[in-house]
Amino acid sequence: MQDLDKMTVKELREIAHQIEGLEGVSVMKKEALLSAIKRARGIEEPRVGPRRATAIHDIKHHLREFAKQRVALLESRQRDPRQLKSVRRHIKLLKRKIRRIRSTAGRPNPQAQPPAA
């Protein structure tokens, strides 16, 4: 039998239609189909949880290191534009990772602006 994670949505829907008690299969996305089929077959899914707090901590540590590098590059007499651009890109990507982790954790982002009324 083929690995469920490597199957297409069409193949997963065919399998899900054969399972009794599953409703709304035709509108489910791949992740929802996978979890429903695995639940019906009794396959355990790895849980993601407590690692998030330490992940943010680790990312912030790296972010501070890149910020120090950026300041050093800006203060140096011979600026290397490519190196500065690379450091700025890393900072941007790390900040994006933090925002993504916070949004999936259900915690409000303290930097997010409230919607305009």
Buried (B, 14 or more C-beta within 10 A) or exposed (E): EEEBEEBEEEEBBEBBEEEEEBEEBEEBEEEBBBEBBBEBEEEEEEEEEEEBEEBBEEBEEEBEBBBEBBEEBEEEEEEEEEEBEBBBEBBEEBBEBBEEBBEEBEEEEEEEEEEEE
